[in-house]
Amino acid sequence: MHFGTRHGGAATAKVQLRCPAMAPVPSCPAEAIPLHDSAAPTVDLAEAEEFLRLHHSEHPELGPVEYRLAEMHAEVAATGTYRHTPDELTFGARVAWRNSARCIGRLYWRSLKVRDLRDLRDPKEVADECVEHLELAGNGGKVRPVISVFAPDEPGRPAPRIRNEQLIRYAGYVGSDGGVLGDRRNVELTAAAIDLGWRPPARRGPFDVLPLIVEREDAEPAMVELPPDAVLEVPIGHPELPWLADLGLRWHAVPAISNMRLRIGGIDYPAAPFNGWYMGTEIGARNFADVDRYDLLPYLGRRMGLDTSSVRTLWKDRVLVELNRAVLHSFTQAGVTITDHHTESDRFLTHVEKEEAAGRSCPADWTWIVPPMSSGITSVFHRYYDKRELVPNFFPGDTEGVCPVIH
C-alpha cells in the first residue's frame, strides 16, 4: 500500500449535517486477422477504422487515411492492439465529450485540454498526476476543462483504475443510529478508505475530503490524500439570509469525473478523469437537496420559517430556489467559474444548431439534459433529441458511478 501526503486540517463545519437512517446505498464483431501467438484480439477493428476515418475526414490536412489504416491493422495483428497518435488521442477525447448524450455543457468541446499520460500505469504515479490535474483544472478559480488519459487496457497489461467516482469526494460516516454524517453517496468509499488505512480527522465533519484510491489488478493499490491546495472549495452564503453562511456549508469547484471508461477507436482507457465546471443546480438541487445526499431541504425550510406541514405549501420549491441562489452567489463572490441552468440550456441549443449545421448528429438524453429545477421554463425542455449512442464516448467503468456531466 502506498500512502501520500495527509490532507491538511480543514475547518470543521458548524452544523452537523446528517441524513436520516435509510436503506443501504448500492455500490452509482472484430475482423478476423492472423495474430502473433502472444497477442489476444482486443480491438474492434470496425470501430477502429470508423474512428480513423472520422479523424481524417474532420482533419483533411492529414491526407488519405489508407496508410494509417494499414498501419493500424499491422499493429493489431502483431500485438492485439494499437496506439493512438497524440493527435488522435486529443481528437478522440474531445469527440467523446461532443458525443456525451447526458452532458448539457458540450458547446466548448474543442477547448478540452488533453493530458497524454498513457505511459503511466503505476497506481501511485497515477494518483499523483490526478493531484496535478486538479491544480491545473482549478486554475485559481477560472476552472478549465481538462482530461488526463492514463494507460489503456492492453493484452496482458491491465490498466489502472480509479475507485473514486470523482477525484474530490466528501466522506460519509454511518452513525450508531443509522444516520449519516456527510455525503451519504460516499459511505462505501469512506469504509473502503478506512479499511485501507485512512484515518479520518479526530473531529469528523460533513465535508472531510476522502483520499484518492487507484488500483491495478497486478499491483498494490495506492491511496493518496489530496493536499489542500489541490482542493479548491467555496464556502456557501446567501445574499439575503446571513445565517446561512454560519452553517459551514461548502462545495468543491472542480467536478472531475474519474471512474468512467473513455473509449476511442476500439481502445479502452479505464482511468481518464475529466472535468468541466459546475452548473449551479448540480450542487444546489442535487448534492445538497437529494435525500440520499445531504438532504438539506427540511432543515432549511424550518430555518426559513416556512410551513413544512404539507408539500402543497410548496415549501420545498421555495427552499430549493434560495439554496440555488446561495450556490450561484457564493461561487460568483469567490471568483470561481459556475453557470446557471437557464444560460446553459440556451448554450446547449446553440451547440445542437452548430452540430446540425456541420452535418453531425447531436445525441442527447432528455432525462439528463433537462435541469432538475424549473425544467419547464428552460429552453431545452420543449423538444425531442436524437438518442443514438455514438463513439468515441464515455461509458460506466467496472464499478457503478456517475454519468459524464461536464459543465
C-alpha positions as CSV (number, residue, x, y, z in Angstrom):
1,M,0.0,0.0,0.0
2,H,1.3,3.4,-0.9
3,F,0.3,6.4,1.2
4,G,0.6,10.0,0.1
5,T,0.6,13.3,1.9
6,R,-2.0,13.8,4.6
7,H,-4.8,16.2,3.9
8,G,-4.4,19.4,5.9
9,G,-6.8,20.1,8.8
10,A,-9.8,21.7,7.1
11,A,-12.1,23.8,9.3
12,T,-14.9,21.7,10.8
13,A,-18.3,22.8,9.7
14,K,-20.5,24.4,12.3
15,V,-23.6,22.3,11.7
16,Q,-23.6,18.5,11.8
17,L,-25.2,17.6,8.5
18,R,-26.7,14.1,9.0
19,C,-29.0,12.2,6.7
20,P,-31.7,10.1,8.4
21,A,-31.3,6.4,8.6
22,M,-32.2,4.8,5.2
23,A,-31.7,1.6,3.3
24,P,-28.1,0.9,2.2
25,V,-26.9,2.6,-0.9
26,P,-26.0,0.2,-3.8
27,S,-22.3,0.3,-4.8
28,C,-23.8,4.6,-9.0
29,P,-17.6,-8.1,-34.3
30,A,-13.9,-7.7,-34.9
31,E,-12.5,-8.6,-38.3
32,A,-10.5,-11.8,-38.1
33,I,-6.8,-11.4,-38.9
34,P,-3.8,-13.5,-38.1
35,L,-2.4,-12.7,-34.6
36,H,1.0,-13.0,-33.1
37,D,0.9,-16.0,-30.7
38,S,1.3,-13.9,-27.6
39,A,-1.4,-11.4,-28.6
40,A,-5.1,-11.6,-27.9
41,P,-7.5,-9.7,-30.2
42,T,-8.8,-6.9,-28.0
43,V,-9.7,-4.3,-30.6
44,D,-13.0,-4.0,-32.6
45,L,-11.4,-3.3,-36.0
46,A,-14.6,-1.9,-37.5
47,E,-14.7,0.7,-34.7
48,A,-11.0,1.5,-35.1
49,E,-11.4,2.0,-38.8
50,E,-14.5,4.2,-38.3
51,F,-12.6,6.4,-35.8
52,L,-9.6,6.8,-38.0
53,R,-11.8,7.7,-41.0
54,L,-13.6,10.3,-38.8
55,H,-10.3,11.8,-37.7
56,H,-9.1,12.2,-41.2
57,S,-12.4,13.5,-42.5
58,E,-12.5,16.3,-39.9
59,H,-8.8,17.0,-40.5
60,P,-8.3,16.8,-44.3
61,E,-4.8,18.2,-43.9
62,L,-3.8,14.7,-42.7
63,G,-4.3,13.4,-46.2
64,P,-5.6,10.0,-47.3
65,V,-6.5,7.6,-44.4
66,E,-5.4,4.4,-46.2
67,Y,-1.8,4.4,-44.9
68,R,-2.9,4.9,-41.3
69,L,-5.5,2.1,-41.6
70,A,-2.8,-0.3,-42.9
71,E,-0.5,0.8,-40.1
72,M,-3.2,0.1,-37.5
73,H,-4.1,-3.3,-38.9
74,A,-0.5,-4.4,-38.9
75,E,0.0,-3.2,-35.3
76,V,-3.1,-5.1,-34.2
77,A,-2.0,-8.2,-36.0
78,A,1.3,-8.1,-34.2
79,T,0.3,-7.1,-30.7
80,G,-3.5,-7.4,-30.3
81,T,-3.9,-3.6,-30.0
82,Y,-2.7,-0.3,-31.5
83,R,-1.5,3.0,-30.1
84,H,-3.2,6.3,-31.0
85,T,-1.0,9.1,-32.1
86,P,-1.1,12.2,-29.8
87,D,-3.4,14.0,-32.3
88,E,-5.7,11.0,-32.5
89,L,-5.9,10.9,-28.7
90,T,-6.7,14.6,-28.4
91,F,-9.3,14.4,-31.1
92,G,-10.9,11.3,-29.7
93,A,-11.1,12.7,-26.2
94,R,-12.8,15.9,-27.4
95,V,-15.2,14.0,-29.6
96,A,-16.1,11.7,-26.6
97,W,-17.2,14.9,-24.9
98,R,-19.1,16.0,-28.0
99,N,-20.9,12.7,-28.1
100,S,-21.8,12.5,-24.4
101,A,-25.6,12.4,-24.5
102,R,-26.0,13.2,-20.8
103,C,-24.0,16.3,-20.8
104,I,-25.6,19.7,-21.3
105,G,-22.3,21.7,-21.4
106,R,-20.8,20.5,-24.7
107,L,-20.7,23.8,-26.6
108,Y,-17.0,24.2,-25.7
109,W,-15.9,20.7,-26.5
110,R,-13.0,21.9,-28.7
111,S,-11.5,23.7,-25.6
112,L,-10.8,20.5,-23.7
113,K,-7.2,20.3,-22.6
114,V,-5.9,16.7,-23.1
115,R,-3.1,15.5,-20.9
116,D,-1.4,12.5,-22.6
117,L,-0.2,10.3,-19.7
118,R,-0.5,6.9,-21.4
119,D,2.9,5.8,-20.3
120,L,1.8,5.8,-16.6
121,R,0.4,2.6,-15.1
122,D,1.8,2.6,-11.6
123,P,-1.1,3.4,-9.2
124,K,0.9,5.9,-7.1
125,E,2.1,7.8,-10.2
126,V,-1.4,7.9,-11.5
127,A,-2.7,9.3,-8.2
128,D,0.0,12.0,-8.1
129,E,-0.9,13.1,-11.6
130,C,-4.6,13.3,-10.5
131,V,-3.5,15.9,-7.9
132,E,-1.8,17.8,-10.7
133,H,-5.0,17.5,-12.8
134,L,-6.9,19.2,-10.0
135,E,-4.4,22.0,-9.7
136,L,-4.4,22.7,-13.5
137,A,-8.2,22.5,-13.7
138,G,-8.9,24.7,-10.7
139,N,-6.7,27.4,-12.2
140,G,-7.2,29.8,-9.3
141,G,-10.9,29.7,-9.8
142,K,-11.0,30.1,-13.5
143,V,-11.9,26.5,-14.0
144,R,-10.9,25.0,-17.3
145,P,-11.9,21.7,-18.9
146,V,-9.2,19.1,-18.6
147,I,-8.8,15.3,-19.2
148,S,-5.9,13.2,-18.1
149,V,-5.6,10.0,-20.1
150,F,-3.6,7.2,-18.4
151,A,-2.5,3.8,-19.8
152,P,-5.1,1.8,-21.7
153,D,-6.1,-1.8,-21.3
154,E,-3.7,-4.0,-23.4
155,P,-3.2,-7.7,-23.8
156,G,-1.5,-9.0,-20.7
157,R,-1.2,-5.5,-19.3
158,P,-4.1,-4.3,-17.1
159,A,-4.7,-0.6,-16.9
160,P,-5.0,1.4,-13.7
161,R,-8.5,2.2,-12.4
162,I,-9.6,4.9,-10.0
163,R,-12.0,3.8,-7.3
164,N,-13.4,7.3,-6.5
165,E,-16.2,8.3,-8.9
166,Q,-14.9,11.9,-8.7
167,L,-11.4,13.0,-7.7
168,I,-12.9,15.0,-4.9
169,R,-15.4,13.3,-2.7
170,Y,-16.6,14.1,0.8
171,A,-16.8,11.3,3.4
172,G,-20.0,9.8,4.7
173,Y,-19.9,8.3,8.2
174,V,-22.6,6.0,9.4
175,G,-23.7,6.7,13.0
176,S,-24.9,4.3,15.6
177,D,-28.5,5.3,14.8
178,G,-28.0,4.5,11.1
179,G,-27.9,8.2,10.2
180,V,-25.0,9.6,8.1
181,L,-22.7,12.5,8.8
182,G,-21.6,13.9,5.5
183,D,-22.3,12.7,1.9
184,R,-24.4,9.6,2.0
185,R,-23.4,8.7,-1.5
186,N,-19.8,8.0,-0.3
187,V,-20.5,5.7,2.6
188,E,-19.0,2.7,0.9
189,L,-16.0,4.6,-0.4
190,T,-15.4,6.0,3.1
191,A,-15.4,2.5,4.6
192,A,-13.1,1.3,1.8
193,A,-10.6,4.1,2.6
194,I,-10.7,3.3,6.3
195,D,-10.1,-0.4,5.6
196,L,-7.0,0.6,3.5
197,G,-5.6,2.6,6.4
198,W,-7.1,6.1,6.1
199,R,-7.6,7.9,9.3
200,P,-10.4,10.4,9.3
201,P,-10.0,13.7,11.2
202,A,-10.2,13.4,15.0
203,R,-13.3,15.6,14.8
204,R,-15.3,14.3,11.9
205,G,-17.2,16.7,9.8
206,P,-19.7,16.8,6.9
207,F,-17.1,17.9,4.4
208,D,-14.0,15.7,5.0
209,V,-12.2,15.2,1.8
210,L,-11.6,11.5,1.0
211,P,-8.2,10.2,-0.2
212,L,-7.8,9.1,-3.8
213,I,-7.7,5.3,-4.3
214,V,-6.0,4.0,-7.5
215,E,-5.9,0.2,-8.3
216,R,-4.5,-2.2,-10.8
217,E,-5.1,-5.9,-11.0
218,D,-1.4,-6.9,-10.7
219,A,-0.2,-4.2,-8.3
220,E,-0.8,-2.9,-4.8
221,P,-3.4,-0.1,-4.6
222,A,-2.2,3.4,-3.9
223,M,-4.1,5.7,-1.6
224,V,-3.1,9.4,-1.7
225,E,-4.6,12.2,0.4
226,L,-5.3,15.3,-1.6
227,P,-3.3,18.3,-0.4
228,P,-5.4,21.4,0.5
229,D,-4.0,23.5,-2.4
230,A,-5.4,20.9,-4.9
231,V,-8.9,21.1,-3.4
232,L,-10.4,24.5,-4.3
233,E,-13.6,24.9,-2.2
234,V,-16.2,27.6,-2.0
235,P,-18.0,28.5,1.4
236,I,-21.7,28.9,0.8
237,G,-23.6,32.0,1.9
238,H,-26.7,33.8,0.8
239,P,-27.2,37.4,-0.4
240,E,-30.2,38.0,1.9
241,L,-30.1,35.2,4.5
242,P,-26.9,35.9,6.6
243,W,-27.5,33.0,8.9
244,L,-26.9,30.5,6.1
245,A,-23.2,31.3,6.0
246,D,-22.9,30.3,9.6
247,L,-23.9,26.7,8.7
248,G,-20.5,26.0,7.4
249,L,-21.7,24.7,4.0
250,R,-19.2,24.5,1.2
251,W,-18.5,22.7,-2.1
252,H,-15.5,22.0,-4.2
253,A,-15.0,23.8,-7.5
254,V,-13.8,21.1,-9.9
255,P,-16.3,18.3,-10.8
256,A,-13.7,15.8,-12.1
257,I,-15.4,12.5,-13.0
258,S,-12.9,9.7,-12.5
259,N,-14.5,6.3,-12.8
260,M,-15.8,6.4,-16.4
261,R,-14.2,4.4,-19.2
262,L,-13.0,6.5,-22.2
263,R,-13.4,4.5,-25.4
264,I,-11.7,5.8,-28.6
265,G,-11.5,3.7,-31.8
266,G,-11.9,0.4,-30.0
267,I,-9.3,1.2,-27.3
268,D,-10.5,1.5,-23.6
269,Y,-8.9,3.9,-21.2
270,P,-10.3,3.0,-17.8
271,A,-8.5,5.8,-16.0
272,A,-9.3,9.1,-17.7
273,P,-10.5,11.7,-15.2
274,F,-12.1,14.7,-16.9
275,N,-13.9,17.9,-15.8
276,G,-15.6,21.0,-16.9
277,W,-17.2,23.4,-14.5
278,Y,-20.3,23.2,-12.3
279,M,-23.8,24.1,-13.2
280,G,-25.4,25.5,-10.1
281,T,-28.2,23.0,-9.9
282,E,-25.8,20.1,-9.7
283,I,-24.8,21.4,-6.2
284,G,-27.9,23.2,-5.1
285,A,-30.7,21.0,-6.5
286,R,-28.9,17.6,-6.3
287,N,-25.9,17.4,-4.0
288,F,-27.4,19.5,-1.2
289,A,-31.0,18.6,-1.7
290,D,-31.3,14.9,-2.7
291,V,-32.5,12.7,0.2
292,D,-29.6,10.3,-0.4
293,R,-27.0,13.1,-0.3
294,Y,-27.1,15.9,2.2
295,D,-30.9,16.3,2.4
296,L,-30.9,19.9,3.5
297,L,-34.4,21.0,2.4
298,P,-36.3,20.1,5.6
299,Y,-33.7,21.8,7.9
300,L,-33.5,24.9,5.7
301,G,-37.3,25.1,5.4
302,R,-37.6,25.2,9.2
303,R,-34.8,27.8,9.5
304,M,-36.6,30.0,6.9
305,G,-39.8,29.8,8.9
306,L,-41.8,28.1,6.2
307,D,-44.9,25.9,6.7
308,T,-43.5,22.4,6.1
309,S,-46.6,20.6,7.2
310,S,-47.7,19.8,3.6
311,V,-46.0,19.7,0.2
312,R,-48.9,21.8,-1.1
313,T,-47.4,24.9,0.5
314,L,-44.5,24.5,-2.0
315,W,-42.0,24.9,0.8
316,K,-39.6,22.6,-0.9
317,D,-39.7,24.7,-4.1
318,R,-39.1,27.9,-2.2
319,V,-36.1,26.4,-0.3
320,L,-34.7,25.0,-3.5
321,V,-34.7,28.4,-5.2
322,E,-32.9,30.1,-2.3
323,L,-30.4,27.2,-1.9
324,N,-29.5,27.5,-5.6
325,R,-29.3,31.3,-5.3
326,A,-26.9,30.8,-2.5
327,V,-24.6,28.5,-4.6
328,L,-24.5,30.9,-7.6
329,H,-24.0,33.9,-5.3
330,S,-21.2,32.2,-3.4
331,F,-19.2,30.9,-6.4
332,T,-19.5,34.4,-8.1
333,Q,-18.4,36.2,-4.9
334,A,-15.4,33.8,-4.7
335,G,-14.4,34.3,-8.3
336,V,-15.0,30.6,-9.2
337,T,-16.4,29.6,-12.5
338,I,-20.0,28.4,-12.4
339,T,-23.0,28.5,-14.8
340,D,-26.8,28.6,-14.2
341,H,-29.3,26.2,-15.7
342,H,-31.1,28.8,-17.9
343,T,-27.9,30.1,-19.5
344,E,-26.6,26.5,-20.0
345,S,-29.8,25.4,-21.6
346,D,-29.6,28.2,-24.2
347,R,-25.9,27.3,-24.8
348,F,-26.8,23.7,-25.4
349,L,-29.3,24.5,-28.1
350,T,-26.6,26.7,-29.7
351,H,-24.4,23.6,-29.6
352,V,-27.1,21.5,-31.2
353,E,-27.6,24.0,-34.0
354,K,-23.8,24.1,-34.7
355,E,-23.6,20.3,-34.8
356,E,-26.5,20.0,-37.2
357,A,-25.1,22.8,-39.4
358,A,-21.9,20.7,-39.6
359,G,-23.9,17.7,-40.7
360,R,-23.4,15.8,-37.4
361,S,-25.9,14.1,-35.1
362,C,-26.1,15.6,-31.6
363,P,-27.3,12.8,-29.3
364,A,-29.0,13.9,-26.0
365,D,-30.7,12.1,-23.2
366,W,-33.7,14.3,-22.3
367,T,-33.9,13.0,-18.8
368,W,-30.3,14.3,-18.1
369,I,-30.2,17.3,-20.3
370,V,-33.3,19.0,-18.8
371,P,-32.2,20.6,-15.5
372,P,-33.5,19.3,-12.1
373,M,-35.1,22.7,-11.3
374,S,-37.5,25.0,-13.2
375,S,-37.4,22.5,-16.0
376,G,-40.5,23.7,-17.9
377,I,-39.1,27.3,-18.2
378,T,-35.8,26.2,-19.6
379,S,-35.3,26.2,-23.4
380,V,-34.1,22.5,-23.5
381,F,-37.4,21.2,-22.1
382,H,-39.7,21.8,-25.2
383,R,-38.2,19.4,-27.8
384,Y,-37.0,15.9,-28.5
385,Y,-33.4,14.8,-29.2
386,D,-31.5,12.1,-31.1
387,K,-30.9,9.3,-28.6
388,R,-28.3,7.3,-30.5
389,E,-25.1,6.3,-28.7
390,L,-22.0,7.4,-30.7
391,V,-18.3,6.6,-30.2
392,P,-15.9,7.9,-29.1
393,N,-17.6,8.3,-25.8
394,F,-17.5,7.8,-22.0
395,F,-19.0,4.6,-20.5
396,P,-19.6,3.3,-17.0
397,G,-16.4,1.7,-15.5
398,D,-16.1,-1.5,-13.6
399,T,-18.0,-0.1,-10.6
400,E,-21.2,1.8,-10.6
401,G,-20.5,5.5,-11.0
402,V,-21.9,8.7,-12.3
403,C,-22.5,9.7,-15.9
404,P,-20.4,12.2,-17.7
405,V,-21.8,15.6,-17.0
406,I,-19.3,18.2,-17.9
407,H,-20.3,21.8,-17.3
